[in-house]
Amino acid sequence: MAISLLFLTFEADFYFEFMTHQTLRLIIILATISIVGIVITQVYWVRRAFDLKERQFDQTLQVSLQDVAEKISQFNKTTLPSANVVTQVSSDYYIVHINNVIDANLLEHYLKTDFKKHQIEVDFEYGIYDCTTEKMVYGNYINFSNRNSIEKPKTELPKWDKFTYYFGVYFPNRATYLASEMEIWIFSSLILLVVIVFFGYTLFAIFEQKRLAEIQKDFINNMTHEFKTPISTIAISADVLSNPAILENPARLKNYVSIIKNENSRLKNQVERVLQLAKVEQSAFDLQKEKVEMHDFIKEATASLALKVKDGQTGSGKVGELIYDLQAQNQYIEADKVHLTNVFYNLIDNAVKYCDKVPKITISTYNQGNKFILCIKDNGMGIPEKYYKRVFEKFFRVPTGNLHDVKGFGIGLNYVKSVVKAHKWQINISSTVGEGSEFQIVIPNFVL
Protein backbone atom coordinates (compact mmCIF):
# COMPACT_ATOMS: atom_id res chain seq x y z
CA MET A 1 0.00 0.00 0.00
CA ALA A 2 2.82 2.39 0.97
CA ILE A 3 4.68 1.57 -2.25
CA SER A 4 1.53 2.23 -4.30
CA LEU A 5 0.99 5.55 -2.54
CA LEU A 6 4.63 6.54 -3.14
CA PHE A 7 4.28 5.61 -6.81
CA LEU A 8 1.09 7.67 -7.16
CA THR A 9 2.77 10.66 -5.46
CA PHE A 10 5.78 10.42 -7.77
CA GLU A 11 3.49 10.09 -10.79
CA ALA A 12 1.49 13.17 -9.70
CA ASP A 13 4.68 15.22 -9.19
CA PHE A 14 5.98 14.11 -12.58
CA TYR A 15 2.67 14.99 -14.26
CA PHE A 16 2.61 18.41 -12.58
CA GLU A 17 6.20 19.13 -13.62
CA PHE A 18 5.46 17.89 -17.15
CA MET A 19 2.41 20.12 -17.39
CA THR A 20 4.42 23.06 -16.07
CA HIS A 21 7.07 22.54 -18.74
CA GLN A 22 4.42 22.10 -21.43
CA THR A 23 2.56 25.25 -20.36
CA LEU A 24 5.76 27.29 -20.24
CA ARG A 25 6.80 26.04 -23.65
CA LEU A 26 3.34 26.82 -25.12
CA ILE A 27 3.38 30.34 -23.65
CA ILE A 28 6.85 31.03 -25.07
CA ILE A 29 5.89 29.69 -28.52
CA LEU A 30 2.70 31.74 -28.66
CA ALA A 31 4.46 34.87 -27.41
CA THR A 32 7.25 34.42 -29.97
CA ILE A 33 4.74 33.95 -32.80
CA SER A 34 2.91 37.10 -31.64
CA ILE A 35 6.09 39.16 -31.54
CA VAL A 36 7.19 37.90 -34.97
CA GLY A 37 3.72 38.70 -36.36
CA ILE A 38 3.83 42.21 -34.91
CA VAL A 39 7.32 42.80 -36.32
CA ILE A 40 6.28 41.61 -39.80
CA THR A 41 3.16 43.82 -39.68
CA GLN A 42 5.19 46.82 -38.52
CA VAL A 43 7.78 46.34 -41.28
CA TYR A 44 5.00 45.99 -43.85
CA TRP A 45 3.21 49.20 -42.83
CA VAL A 46 6.45 51.17 -42.45
CA ARG A 47 7.37 50.13 -45.97
CA ARG A 48 3.92 51.08 -47.24
CA ALA A 49 4.14 54.45 -45.48
CA PHE A 50 7.59 55.10 -46.94
CA ASP A 51 6.41 54.20 -50.45
CA LEU A 52 3.40 56.51 -50.07
CA LYS A 53 5.61 59.34 -48.81
CA GLU A 54 7.97 58.70 -51.74
CA ARG A 55 5.13 58.90 -54.30
CA GLN A 56 3.82 62.10 -52.73
CA PHE A 57 7.29 63.63 -52.86
CA ASP A 58 7.79 62.64 -56.51
CA GLN A 59 4.39 64.00 -57.52
CA THR A 60 4.93 67.29 -55.69
CA LEU A 61 8.41 67.60 -57.20
CA GLN A 62 7.09 66.91 -60.69
CA VAL A 63 4.54 69.72 -60.28
CA SER A 64 7.14 72.11 -58.86
CA LEU A 65 9.69 71.47 -61.63
CA GLN A 66 6.93 71.84 -64.23
CA ASP A 67 6.09 75.25 -62.75
CA VAL A 68 9.77 76.25 -62.89
CA ALA A 69 9.96 75.20 -66.53
CA GLU A 70 6.85 77.24 -67.38
CA LYS A 71 8.20 80.34 -65.60
CA ILE A 72 11.50 80.12 -67.48
CA SER A 73 9.60 79.66 -70.73
CA GLN A 74 7.47 82.73 -70.01
CA PHE A 75 10.56 84.76 -69.11
CA ASN A 76 12.27 83.71 -72.38
CA LYS A 77 9.00 84.17 -74.28
CA THR A 78 9.23 80.70 -75.76
CA THR A 79 7.05 77.64 -75.68
CA LEU A 80 7.83 74.38 -73.94
CA PRO A 81 8.61 71.42 -76.21
CA SER A 82 5.83 69.32 -74.67
CA ALA A 83 3.16 69.34 -72.01
CA ASN A 84 5.28 67.26 -69.63
CA VAL A 85 8.92 68.33 -69.69
CA VAL A 86 10.06 66.62 -66.47
CA THR A 87 11.87 63.28 -66.74
CA GLN A 88 12.84 61.28 -63.64
CA VAL A 89 16.15 59.64 -64.56
CA SER A 90 16.60 57.95 -61.15
CA SER A 91 15.03 58.12 -57.70
CA ASP A 92 17.05 61.23 -56.84
CA TYR A 93 17.85 62.82 -60.24
CA TYR A 94 15.46 64.77 -62.52
CA ILE A 95 15.89 66.26 -66.00
CA VAL A 96 13.76 69.28 -67.15
CA HIS A 97 13.64 69.98 -70.91
CA ILE A 98 13.63 73.71 -71.82
CA ASN A 99 13.55 74.75 -75.48
CA ASN A 100 15.93 77.68 -74.97
CA VAL A 101 19.08 78.89 -73.24
CA ILE A 102 18.84 78.81 -69.44
CA ASP A 103 20.20 81.52 -67.14
CA ALA A 104 21.76 79.96 -63.99
CA ASN A 105 20.82 82.76 -61.57
CA LEU A 106 17.24 82.84 -62.82
CA LEU A 107 16.98 79.05 -62.55
CA GLU A 108 18.29 79.03 -58.97
CA HIS A 109 15.83 81.75 -57.96
CA TYR A 110 12.85 79.91 -59.45
CA LEU A 111 13.92 76.57 -57.91
CA LYS A 112 14.24 78.07 -54.42
CA THR A 113 10.96 79.98 -54.48
CA ASP A 114 8.92 77.21 -56.06
CA PHE A 115 10.31 74.50 -53.76
CA LYS A 116 9.44 76.63 -50.73
CA LYS A 117 5.98 77.22 -52.16
CA HIS A 118 5.39 73.47 -52.40
CA GLN A 119 7.09 72.85 -49.00
CA ILE A 120 9.95 70.85 -50.49
CA GLU A 121 12.60 71.71 -47.92
CA VAL A 122 15.33 69.32 -48.93
CA ASP A 123 18.91 70.05 -50.03
CA PHE A 124 19.53 69.84 -53.76
CA GLU A 125 22.09 70.45 -56.47
CA TYR A 126 21.45 71.65 -59.99
CA GLY A 127 23.36 71.78 -63.25
CA ILE A 128 22.74 73.14 -66.78
CA TYR A 129 23.67 71.39 -69.99
CA ASP A 130 26.01 73.44 -72.19
CA CYS A 131 25.45 72.46 -75.82
CA THR A 132 28.68 74.13 -76.97
CA THR A 133 30.89 71.97 -74.76
CA GLU A 134 28.39 69.13 -74.59
CA LYS A 135 28.87 68.90 -70.81
CA MET A 136 26.82 69.51 -67.68
CA VAL A 137 27.89 72.79 -66.05
CA TYR A 138 27.57 72.53 -62.26
CA GLY A 139 25.34 75.17 -60.77
CA ASN A 140 25.21 75.21 -56.97
CA TYR A 141 24.40 73.26 -53.78
CA ILE A 142 21.29 74.67 -52.09
CA ASN A 143 21.23 73.92 -48.36
CA PHE A 144 17.63 74.12 -47.09
CA SER A 145 18.28 72.42 -43.74
CA ASN A 146 21.19 74.72 -42.74
CA ARG A 147 22.40 71.88 -40.51
CA ASN A 148 25.93 71.95 -41.88
CA SER A 149 27.76 75.05 -43.01
CA ILE A 150 30.62 72.98 -44.40
CA GLU A 151 30.98 73.25 -48.16
CA LYS A 152 29.55 70.18 -49.86
CA PRO A 153 31.53 68.26 -52.49
CA LYS A 154 30.28 68.87 -56.02
CA THR A 155 28.44 66.04 -57.70
CA GLU A 156 29.21 65.15 -61.30
CA LEU A 157 25.71 65.37 -62.72
CA PRO A 158 25.20 63.00 -65.70
CA LYS A 159 24.10 64.44 -69.04
CA TRP A 160 21.02 63.35 -71.00
CA ASP A 161 21.61 62.80 -74.72
CA LYS A 162 17.97 63.11 -75.79
CA PHE A 163 17.68 66.88 -75.17
CA THR A 164 19.67 69.97 -76.16
CA TYR A 165 18.50 72.62 -73.70
CA TYR A 166 17.78 71.26 -70.21
CA PHE A 167 18.80 71.40 -66.58
CA GLY A 168 19.21 68.64 -64.02
CA VAL A 169 18.28 68.62 -60.31
CA TYR A 170 19.87 66.13 -57.91
CA PHE A 171 18.68 65.39 -54.33
CA PRO A 172 21.60 63.77 -52.37
CA ASN A 173 19.63 63.52 -49.10
CA ARG A 174 16.33 62.36 -50.54
CA ALA A 175 16.08 59.13 -48.50
CA THR A 176 17.06 60.90 -45.26
CA TYR A 177 14.52 63.61 -45.89
CA LEU A 178 11.73 61.12 -46.51
CA ALA A 179 12.68 59.18 -43.37
CA SER A 180 12.59 62.38 -41.30
CA GLU A 181 9.04 62.96 -42.52
CA MET A 182 7.98 59.63 -40.94
CA GLU A 183 8.51 60.55 -37.29
CA ILE A 184 5.47 58.71 -35.96
CA TRP A 185 6.49 55.50 -37.71
CA ILE A 186 10.07 55.77 -36.44
CA PHE A 187 8.77 56.38 -32.92
CA SER A 188 6.43 53.37 -33.07
CA SER A 189 9.27 51.20 -34.42
CA LEU A 190 11.49 52.24 -31.52
CA ILE A 191 8.71 51.36 -29.08
CA LEU A 192 8.40 47.97 -30.76
CA LEU A 193 12.16 47.48 -30.50
CA VAL A 194 11.99 48.21 -26.76
CA VAL A 195 9.17 45.67 -26.42
CA ILE A 196 11.19 43.04 -28.27
CA VAL A 197 14.25 43.67 -26.08
CA PHE A 198 12.08 43.46 -22.97
CA PHE A 199 10.50 40.25 -24.27
CA GLY A 200 13.95 38.76 -24.93
CA TYR A 201 15.13 39.75 -21.45
CA THR A 202 11.97 38.26 -19.94
CA LEU A 203 12.58 34.97 -21.73
CA PHE A 204 16.17 34.98 -20.52
CA ALA A 205 15.01 35.66 -16.95
CA ILE A 206 12.41 32.87 -17.14
CA PHE A 207 14.94 30.32 -18.37
CA GLU A 208 17.49 31.50 -15.80
CA GLN A 209 14.97 31.20 -12.96
CA LYS A 210 13.95 27.78 -14.26
CA ARG A 211 17.59 26.70 -14.31
CA LEU A 212 18.18 28.02 -10.78
CA ALA A 213 15.02 26.31 -9.56
CA GLU A 214 16.22 22.99 -10.97
CA ILE A 215 19.67 23.49 -9.42
CA GLN A 216 18.10 24.37 -6.08
CA LYS A 217 15.89 21.30 -6.26
CA ASP A 218 18.91 19.09 -6.96
CA PHE A 219 20.81 20.74 -4.11
CA ILE A 220 17.99 20.17 -1.61
CA ASN A 221 17.59 16.55 -2.70
CA ASN A 222 21.33 16.00 -2.47
CA MET A 223 21.60 17.74 0.90
CA THR A 224 18.66 15.73 2.26
CA HIS A 225 20.37 12.52 1.19
CA GLU A 226 23.72 13.62 2.64
CA PHE A 227 22.11 14.43 6.03
CA LYS A 228 19.74 11.49 6.05
CA THR A 229 22.44 8.83 5.72
CA PRO A 230 24.52 9.75 8.82
CA ILE A 231 21.38 10.50 10.86
CA SER A 232 19.95 7.08 10.02
CA THR A 233 23.26 5.39 10.83
CA ILE A 234 23.51 7.20 14.19
CA ALA A 235 19.88 6.28 14.99
CA ILE A 236 20.49 2.59 14.25
CA SER A 237 23.70 2.60 16.29
CA ALA A 238 21.91 4.32 19.18
CA ASP A 239 19.20 1.64 19.14
CA VAL A 240 21.86 -1.07 19.30
CA LEU A 241 23.67 0.70 22.18
CA SER A 242 20.40 1.05 24.11
CA ASN A 243 20.26 -2.76 24.35
CA PRO A 244 21.84 -3.84 27.72
CA ALA A 245 23.24 -6.96 26.05
CA ILE A 246 25.73 -4.80 24.16
CA LEU A 247 27.73 -4.38 27.37
CA GLU A 248 28.62 -8.06 27.25
CA ASN A 249 30.38 -7.52 23.89
CA PRO A 250 32.99 -4.72 24.34
CA ALA A 251 34.35 -5.11 20.80
CA ARG A 252 30.92 -4.59 19.29
CA LEU A 253 30.28 -1.69 21.65
CA LYS A 254 33.54 -0.03 20.59
CA ASN A 255 32.66 -0.57 16.92
CA TYR A 256 29.27 1.14 17.22
CA VAL A 257 30.78 4.02 19.23
CA SER A 258 33.33 4.47 16.43
CA ILE A 259 30.50 4.44 13.86
CA ILE A 260 28.60 7.15 15.74
CA LYS A 261 31.78 9.22 16.08
CA ASN A 262 32.59 8.96 12.36
CA GLU A 263 29.04 9.71 11.25
CA ASN A 264 28.88 12.66 13.65
CA SER A 265 32.12 13.98 12.12
CA ARG A 266 30.66 13.48 8.66
CA LEU A 267 27.49 15.33 9.65
CA LYS A 268 29.57 18.13 11.14
CA ASN A 269 31.49 18.49 7.87
CA GLN A 270 28.25 18.71 5.90
CA VAL A 271 26.93 21.39 8.24
CA GLU A 272 30.18 23.33 7.84
CA ARG A 273 29.72 23.25 4.09
CA VAL A 274 26.19 24.60 4.37
CA LEU A 275 27.51 27.36 6.64
CA GLN A 276 30.15 28.13 4.01
CA LEU A 277 27.33 28.50 1.50
CA ALA A 278 25.53 30.90 3.85
CA LYS A 279 28.67 33.03 4.08
CA VAL A 280 29.00 33.09 0.33
CA GLU A 281 25.31 34.07 -0.01
CA GLN A 282 25.72 36.97 2.40
CA SER A 283 29.17 37.94 1.11
CA ALA A 284 30.08 37.85 4.80
CA PHE A 285 33.82 37.49 4.36
CA ASP A 286 35.22 39.30 7.36
CA LEU A 287 38.81 38.64 6.40
CA GLN A 288 41.32 38.60 9.23
CA LYS A 289 44.44 39.08 7.16
CA GLU A 290 47.85 38.45 8.62
CA LYS A 291 51.35 37.79 7.38
CA VAL A 292 51.64 34.12 6.47
CA GLU A 293 54.75 32.07 5.74
CA MET A 294 53.15 29.89 3.11
CA HIS A 295 55.40 26.83 3.07
CA ASP A 296 55.05 26.14 6.81
CA PHE A 297 51.38 27.07 6.69
CA ILE A 298 50.67 24.72 3.75
CA LYS A 299 52.19 21.78 5.61
CA GLU A 300 50.40 22.71 8.82
CA ALA A 301 47.00 23.30 7.18
CA THR A 302 47.11 20.08 5.15
CA ALA A 303 48.77 17.79 7.70
CA SER A 304 45.51 16.19 8.82
CA LEU A 305 44.30 16.00 5.21
CA ALA A 306 47.56 14.29 4.19
CA LEU A 307 47.02 11.62 6.85
CA LYS A 308 43.39 11.14 5.84
CA VAL A 309 44.36 10.78 2.18
CA LYS A 310 47.11 8.33 3.12
CA ASP A 311 44.80 6.26 5.37
CA GLY A 312 41.76 6.51 3.08
CA GLN A 313 39.71 8.47 5.64
CA THR A 314 38.54 11.30 3.38
CA GLY A 315 34.98 10.03 3.14
CA SER A 316 35.50 8.31 -0.18
CA GLY A 317 37.61 5.54 1.34
CA LYS A 318 40.33 6.03 -1.29
CA VAL A 319 43.94 5.63 -0.20
CA GLY A 320 46.23 8.13 -1.88
CA GLU A 321 49.24 10.41 -1.55
CA LEU A 322 49.75 14.13 -0.94
CA ILE A 323 53.02 15.50 -2.38
CA TYR A 324 54.69 18.84 -1.63
CA ASP A 325 56.80 20.69 -4.19
CA LEU A 326 57.42 24.07 -2.55
CA GLN A 327 59.91 26.06 -4.66
CA ALA A 328 58.94 29.70 -4.07
CA GLN A 329 61.79 31.84 -2.76
CA ASN A 330 59.51 34.68 -1.60
CA GLN A 331 56.73 32.92 0.29
CA TYR A 332 55.24 35.54 2.60
CA ILE A 333 51.74 36.77 1.78
CA GLU A 334 48.82 38.41 3.57
CA ALA A 335 45.80 36.13 3.94
CA ASP A 336 43.03 34.89 6.23
CA LYS A 337 44.31 31.58 7.58
CA VAL A 338 40.86 30.12 8.30
CA HIS A 339 39.48 30.71 4.81
CA LEU A 340 42.75 29.69 3.17
CA THR A 341 42.65 26.41 5.11
CA ASN A 342 39.12 25.83 3.83
CA VAL A 343 40.37 26.47 0.28
CA PHE A 344 42.93 23.69 0.70
CA TYR A 345 40.29 21.37 2.16
CA ASN A 346 37.82 21.93 -0.69
CA LEU A 347 40.37 21.55 -3.48
CA ILE A 348 41.98 18.44 -1.99
CA ASP A 349 38.59 16.91 -1.12
CA ASN A 350 37.45 17.40 -4.73
CA ALA A 351 40.71 15.93 -6.01
CA VAL A 352 40.07 12.76 -4.02
CA LYS A 353 36.35 12.48 -4.78
CA TYR A 354 36.73 12.95 -8.52
CA CYS A 355 39.51 10.42 -8.93
CA ASP A 356 38.84 6.97 -10.37
CA LYS A 357 42.33 5.67 -9.50
CA VAL A 358 44.80 5.98 -6.63
CA PRO A 359 44.70 9.72 -5.75
CA LYS A 360 47.99 11.53 -6.22
CA ILE A 361 47.77 15.22 -5.29
CA THR A 362 50.65 17.68 -5.65
CA ILE A 363 50.83 21.06 -3.91
CA SER A 364 53.47 23.28 -5.51
CA THR A 365 54.59 26.89 -5.21
CA TYR A 366 56.84 29.19 -7.21
CA ASN A 367 57.41 32.89 -7.86
CA GLN A 368 56.64 34.68 -11.10
CA GLY A 369 57.85 38.26 -11.03
CA ASN A 370 56.32 39.82 -7.94
CA LYS A 371 53.63 37.12 -7.73
CA PHE A 372 53.31 34.05 -5.53
CA ILE A 373 51.82 31.10 -7.44
CA LEU A 374 50.09 28.28 -5.59
CA CYS A 375 49.13 25.15 -7.58
CA ILE A 376 47.11 22.09 -6.57
CA LYS A 377 47.32 19.33 -9.16
CA ASP A 378 45.59 15.93 -9.16
CA ASN A 379 45.39 12.83 -11.35
CA GLY A 380 41.60 12.59 -11.35
CA MET A 381 39.01 12.32 -14.08
CA GLY A 382 39.69 15.83 -15.36
CA ILE A 383 37.26 18.55 -16.36
CA PRO A 384 36.16 19.19 -19.97
CA GLU A 385 37.15 22.65 -21.17
CA LYS A 386 33.51 23.66 -21.70
CA TYR A 387 32.98 23.44 -17.92
CA TYR A 388 36.00 25.58 -16.90
CA LYS A 389 33.88 28.62 -16.05
CA ARG A 390 30.84 26.74 -14.79
CA VAL A 391 32.72 24.70 -12.15
CA PHE A 392 32.83 27.85 -10.00
CA GLU A 393 29.06 28.36 -10.22
CA LYS A 394 26.99 27.67 -7.16
CA PHE A 395 25.53 24.12 -7.00
CA PHE A 396 27.11 23.15 -10.33
CA ARG A 397 28.63 19.69 -10.51
CA VAL A 398 30.51 18.33 -13.48
CA PRO A 399 28.62 15.36 -14.98
CA THR A 400 30.46 12.13 -14.10
CA GLY A 401 28.87 9.77 -16.62
CA ASN A 402 28.42 6.30 -15.14
CA LEU A 403 30.12 7.25 -11.87
CA HIS A 404 27.25 7.78 -9.42
CA ASP A 405 29.05 7.54 -6.06
CA VAL A 406 30.45 11.08 -6.01
CA LYS A 407 28.86 12.96 -3.11
CA GLY A 408 28.68 16.70 -2.61
CA PHE A 409 26.60 19.85 -2.81
CA GLY A 410 28.38 21.62 -5.64
CA ILE A 411 29.41 24.56 -3.42
CA GLY A 412 33.08 23.78 -2.75
CA LEU A 413 34.59 25.49 -5.80
CA ASN A 414 32.11 28.35 -5.54
CA TYR A 415 33.38 28.94 -2.00
CA VAL A 416 37.00 28.74 -3.23
CA LYS A 417 36.27 31.30 -5.94
CA SER A 418 34.59 33.61 -3.42
CA VAL A 419 37.55 33.43 -1.02
CA VAL A 420 40.00 34.11 -3.85
CA LYS A 421 37.90 37.05 -5.04
CA ALA A 422 37.61 38.46 -1.51
CA HIS A 423 41.43 38.42 -1.24
CA LYS A 424 41.65 40.05 -4.71
CA TRP A 425 43.60 37.09 -6.03
CA GLN A 426 43.06 35.16 -9.24
CA ILE A 427 42.30 31.48 -9.83
CA ASN A 428 42.91 29.61 -13.09
CA ILE A 429 42.14 26.06 -14.13
CA SER A 430 43.70 23.72 -16.64
CA SER A 431 42.65 20.13 -17.12
CA THR A 432 42.87 17.10 -19.38
CA VAL A 433 40.03 14.62 -19.32
CA GLY A 434 41.25 11.29 -17.96
CA GLU A 435 44.56 12.72 -16.71
CA GLY A 436 43.67 15.26 -14.04
CA SER A 437 43.21 18.94 -13.22
CA GLU A 438 45.34 21.78 -11.90
CA PHE A 439 44.05 24.79 -10.00
CA GLN A 440 46.44 27.75 -9.97
CA ILE A 441 45.96 30.58 -7.47
CA VAL A 442 47.86 33.74 -8.42
CA ILE A 443 48.65 35.96 -5.43
CA PRO A 444 50.08 39.35 -6.46
CA ASN A 445 52.43 41.44 -4.36
CA PHE A 446 53.92 38.93 -1.95
CA VAL A 447 55.17 40.40 1.35
CA LEU A 448 58.93 40.75 1.79
PyMOL commands that set and color helices and strands:
alter all, ss='L'
color gray80, all
select helices_A, chain A and resi 2-76+104-117+174-180+183-241+244-248+250-282+294-301+303-311+337-353+385-387+390-392+412-422
alter helices_A, ss='H'
color red, helices_A
select strands_A, chain A and resi 86-90+93-97+124-130+135-142+166-170+289-293+321-326+332-336+360-368+371-377+426-432+436-444
alter strands_A, ss='S'
color yellow, strands_A
deselect
rebuild
show_as cartoon
